[in-house]
Amino acid sequence: MEKDKRQAVGSNKITIQINNVRNRINQLENSLKNLGLLGKTAPALSDLDTKLNAMDRDFFALLEYMGKAGDQYSSISNVLKTKHDTAKNSVGNIR
């Protein structure tokens, strides 16, 4: 049950990160539309750079979180495999 709670919390963090990235993409698309209407002005380019940098930070945070989640998954998987192999060998030794 505790594992389910941790997975739910991890899933919520991933969902939040994905939503942040989607929001940044929408902002970027809107900036590009405005840039086409306004021409290539310095403020528009600066705004675009700021939003791209923010999106990069969100993306790298998501990648870092996914890497940590992958490491946790591997650790749990290895422990469960060892437990299974031990039980299997014990049953095999009894026969």
Secondary structure as UniProt FT lines:
FT   HELIX           2..38
FT   HELIX           42..94
//
